[in-house]
Amino acid sequence: MSVDAIELAEALNRSCHCIAIDHAKLERALETGPLSAGVYATIHRDRPHLFSAAPVFLAPQHLEQMQAVIRAIEDVVRTDGFRAWAAALAPEISRVDHGPRGVFLGYDFHLADAGPQLIEINTNAGGALLNATLARAQEACCREVEAQFRTAQIDAVEERFVAMFREEWRRQRGGAPLATVAIVDDAPAEQFLYPEFILFQQLFERAGLRARIVDAVALAHHDGALWADRVRIDLVYNRLTDFHFSAASHAALRAAYEHGDVVVTPNPQAYTRYADKRHLIALSDPGRLRAWGVGEDVIALLAASVPPTFAVEPERRDEFWRDRKRYFFKPADGYAGRAAYRGDKLTRTAWEGTAARPYVAQRVVPPSERTIRIDNREVPLKLDIRNYVYDAEVQLVAARLYQGQTTNFRTGGGGFAPVFTANDPQLLPVDALV
């Protein structure tokens, strides 16, 4: 029995256990250089649910639709109406634009009967380099499966990542030489994705750049430059979740960014352009898009791909509480699912707490599932699809498997998962694979 690609992907996500992550290959991939020594052991010991043991199957047309949605959003972002909308939502620092576009935008989708549904957009989306490594560390127990499936978008991905950072530098500094990169976060060694910081340090140094992992509080701004331990920093790969550099501990980075004394990517301007959750209100509102002069083809695509989203305004709070089971509630400046609530799990106490900051209510789109095998038991896990994007182009596609309301990296068998698509689904007999 042959089926189309969407039916095939659904069937394999339900039942196929023919492909698994080869953890020996993954360990070798993570331990290829002196700077990454101990990374796999650290992940295995302290982050046991960072990587799933199973890949996710995705139809090629779903990949194409997600790319089309991403390009459609770029059309909206370029309109004067959207720019005015975004500027009205953001603090003054977000108006500083030195040219960089922002590395590693994360476009997150759920898969529904109507196709991929955009759940949110994030700046500084973590996991890209970890997923590039993971995608090469899979094992097919069946040669026919291995021959017919491919991982999505992994060829020469590390080179594309380095080229992306060099392009960010060029956008602000032109032909000047790039020498030193700092990977910056608060207490970086304590961050859950710290192993990825080490991998990026290694990647930059292989590319001939000096690279440092720096705590934001250790930065200093003087003499027209940003410094870390007396080393001048040319470019900051920003992993902070203080998206507008408002904390006192980020004052040096803020001042250097405002004065153009360092290249920062992603930066407050990129966050304002893409990641404020209130943008989902506009993207799912055909009337507003039409008023901004957006084309009807783009409006139709976004209407079919962005769940209706609304501002939780004081005068509508009673209405949203009454209809809460229909919505997922997210803080406008939220990230990583923090302070986000699925309406059917929302308590009155948590609901009252949402009044203290701007929230949006997004129509619930239940995630699809991937069934995995744990201790000879089949366990269904929720999944979402993340597109890592630069300048409207998808560089890498990965999945995240989890249980609970949001992605949490605490689920047995869950975590980042590589994405497989069928090369020619019409040639694959489903009964033989599942």
N, C-alpha and C positions, 0 to 999 in steps of 0.2 A: 504494500500500500504506500503510494507516494502522496505527499501533502505539500501545501505551499509553505513558505518560509516561516510565516507567523505561527501557523499550527504546529510546525515542526519545533520551533523554539519553545512554545508552551509545553509540548509533550516532553521534550528533553528536560526542561526545568522541573517538571513534575516527577520524572521517573529515571532519568539517565544518571548512572553512577560510573560510566565508563572512563571518565577523565577525572584525574585528581591532581592536586599540586604535589610535585615531587620535592619534598622538603630537603633532600640531599642537594638537589640542583639549586634550590633557593638559598641554602646555606653557602654553597660555593659562589653564587652570584653576589651575595652580600659581603663576602669575605675576600674580594678580589684585590684589595689594596691595603697598605699599612694603616691608612686612616680609618678603614672600616673594620679593623680587627676587633672582634668581640661584639659586633652589631647583632648578628644572628642570635648569639647566646643571650644578649640583653633582651631581645624581642621575645625569644622563647621562654625566658624566665619571668620577665616583668610585664609582658604584653601578649599573653598566650592567645588572645582572641583578635589580634591585629590582622591576621591573614586567615581567610577561610580555606578549607581543604578542597572546595569544589568551585568550578567556574560557573558562570551564568551564560545562557544561550540567548542570543538576540537576533531577530530578523534583520537582514540588510536594509529593508525599507524603513525600519524603525530608526536605524542609524541615520538614514537620509532625511527622515522627517525631523529628527532632533537638530541636525545641521541646518535645515531650512528654517526652523524656529529661531535658532541662534542668529542667523543672518537677518531674519525679519526684525528681531529685536534691535539689531544694529541699525536698521533703517529707521526705526522709531527714535532711537537715541540721538540720531543726527538731526532730528527736526528741532526747529526753534521752540515749538510748544513744549516738547519734552525737556529741553534744556532749562526753560524757565520754570517748569514744574520741579525739576530736581534741585535747582538753585534755591527755590523757596523753602525746601525741606531741610537744608543743610547749613552748618555754620560757615563762617567766613573762610576758614582755612581750605574748605573744599573748592573754593574758586581759584586757588593757586593751581596753575596748569603749566608745567614746564615741558610738556610734550610726551612723556611716557604713557603708554596705554594701560599698563597693569598686567603683570604676569599671573598666570594660573587663575583665571576666572573659573569658577565651578558652576556649571549649569546642571542642576539636579532634577531628574525626571522620575515619575512613577509610570508604569506601563498599565494602561487601561484598555477596555474594549475599543475605545475611540482612538487609540494610539498613545504615544508618549505624551504625558502631561507635565508641564513645567511646574515644579513645586517651589523652587527658589533659585536665586543667583547669589553666589558668594564671591568675594574677593579673597585673596590668599588661601585658596582651597588647598588643604594639605593632602599629601599622599601620592602626588604625581610620580615622583621618582621611585617610591616604594612600589607603586603599581607597575611601572615600567619593568622593574626587576622581577616582580611576581609573574608578569605575563610570560616570561621566558622559562619559568620553573614549573611547567605543568607536564603531566605524563598521561598518555593515552594507553589504556590497556588493550585497545582494539585498533589495529592498523587502519581499518576502514574509516573509523571515526577520525583518527589523526589526519588522514589524507583529505578528508572532506571539510574539516573545520580549520579556521585560522583565528588567531587572536587579533583584535582590532587595533590598528594604528600603532604598532610598536617598532616598526623598522626605523633604525637610526634615531630613535626618539631622544636619546641623550644629547645628540648633536643638535637637534632642533631646540632643545631646552637652552643649551649654551648660546645658540644663535639668537634666541629670543631675548636673553639678557643683554647681549651685545647690541641688539636693535633698540632696546630701551635706553641704553647708554647713548647710542647714536642720535636718538630723537632729542636728547637734551644737550649733548656735548659735541655732536658732529663727529669730526675725524680725530678728536683727541684720543690718546691711548688710554684704555681701561687697564688698571693695574690691580686694584684691591677691592674685594667684595666682602661685606660683612653680612652674615645671616643673623638677624636680630629678633630677639623675643625677650619677654620677661623670664628671668631664671631659666634659660633654655634647657639646661640639663635636667630640669624637673618636668619638662613638657612631655606629653604622651608621645608626640611624634619626633622626639629628639633624635632617634636613630636616623630619621630622614635628614636632619640637619647635618649629621656626619657624612651621609652619602652625598649631599650637595657640596659640602666642603671638598670632598674627594673629587667630585665632578669638576668643580671650578679649577682645582689645582692641576688636574689632568689637562685642562684647557690652557694652562700657562698663566693662570691668575693666582695671586695671593688671596687666600680665603680664610676668614676667621668666623667663629661662632661667638656672638657677643651679647651679653646682657644689656638691655637698653639703658639701664641705670648707669652703666660704666662708660657711656658715650659722653664726649665733651665737644662743645662747639666754640671755636675761637680761631682767630687769624684767617677768617674766610674759609673754614673747612670743618669737617666732622672728623673727630679723632677717637681712637680706641687704643689705650695703652701706648700713646705717642705714635701710633701708626695712623696715617691719613687714610680715610675711607673714601673711595670713589663712588661706590654704589652700595646701597643697602637693599638686600632681599628681606623685605619686611614681613615678619610672621606675627606681628602684634595683633591683638583683637581690640585694642584701643584705636578705633578706626580714624579718629580725628586728632590723635596725639594730645588728648586733653589732660592726661594724668601728669602730675608734677614730675614723676620719674622719667617722662618722655620729653621734657622741655628742651634738651639739647637737640634731639632729633627733630622736634617741631621747628626750632629756630633755623637749623641748617636747611631743612626742607623749604621753609618759607622764603629764605634768602637765596635759594638755588645753589647752595654750597655743597650739596650732595645729590646724587640721583637716588630716588626712593621708588621702589616698585614692589607690590602695589602701594598706592598712596591714597590720601583722603579724597582726592579728586576722582580716582577710579572707583572708590567705594560709593561716592555720591552719584556717579554716573550709572552704576549697575546694581549695587547690592542692598540699598535701602528697601526693605520689604514693602514699603508703600508704593514702589514702582509697579508691583503686581496689580494694584488697583487700576492704574492707567493701562497696563498691557492687556487687561481683561475687559476693558470698557470700549466697545466699538464706537460709541458716540464721541467719546473724548478723542480717540485716535483719528476719527474722521475730521474732527474740528482742527486737528493738527496737520491735516493734509496728507495723512498716511494713505497709501494705495489700498484699494479694496481687496486685492489678493493677499496683501499682508494682514489686513484686518481679519479676513476670513480664516487665515492660517492661525493667527493668535487666538481667535475666538474658539477654535477647535482644540487648542493646545495649552491654553493657560486657564486654569480653573477660576471661576469668578471670585474676586477678592474685594473686600470692602474695609473701609476704615471703621474701627470700633469707636464711634463718637459717643459722647456722653448721652445724647438724646436717644441713642439707639441701643444702649446697653441692656435694657429690659428685653428688647426684641431679640438680641443675640443670645442672651441667657436662655430665653424660652426656646429658641431654635438651635441651641448649642450643639446638638448631636450632628448637625449638618456641616459643622465647621471645624477647622483646625485654627487655633489662635496663636499668633506669633508676634513677639515684640518687633517693632519696626527696625530696631538696631540689633536684633538678636543674631546668634550664630551657634552652630553645633547643637541645635535643639534646646538651648538653655531657655528656661522660662517659657517654653512653648507647650501647648496643651491641646490634645485631641478632645473635642467637645464632649464626647460620651464618657470621658474619664475625668472631666473637670469638676473639682469640688467647689462649693460655694466660697470657701476660704481663699482658694487659689484665684477664683474669679474676681473677688473683691481686690485682691492684690494687683490685678492687671490694670486697675484704674490709675495707677501711679505713673504709667508711661504709655506712649503711643503703641497701640496694637492694631494688627489687621486680622480679619477673619477670612480665611480661604476655604472655599467649598471643599469638603473632604473628597480626596481621590484615594481609595484604598490601594496600597501597594500590591503588586503581584507577588508571587512566591517562588522560591526555589526549594525543592525538597532535597535534603541531604541525608546521608546515612551516618548515624552515630551509634556505636556499639550495637550494630546490626538492627537498629531501629531507624525508621524513616521519620525525619523531623522536618516540618515545613518552616522555613524562615522567610520573613519579608525581604524584599529587595528594592533598592533604588539604583538608578544609573546615573553616574557622574561623567559629564563631559568636561575635560580640562581644555580651556579655550584661550587662545591669544589672538587678539586683533580679528575677532569673528571667525577664526579657523580652529577647528577641533584638532588638538594634538594627540590626545589619548582618551580612550573610553574605558571606564572601570565600573564595577558594581560594588555595592556594600550590602551584606547580609546581616540581619539582626532580628531580634524580638523586642517587643515593647513599643512605645509611642514613636521613638526616633532612633536613628542610628546611634549606637552606644559603645561598640567594641567591647561589650561585656558578655556577649552571647556565645555559648559553646558551639563550635562549628561555624560561627559567623566571622565577620570582618571584611576586609577588602577581598574582592574576587576578580579574576580576569574575565573578560567578556569574549565569547566565541560567537562567530557568525558562520552560517553555512555558505560554502563556496558555490554549491549547486544543490539546493534542497530537493529538487525533483528526482535526484539520483539516490536519495537516502530512504530506504525502507524503514519506517519508524519502528515496526515490530521487532526488527533486528537490533535496534539500538536501545530499547527501553525494557 
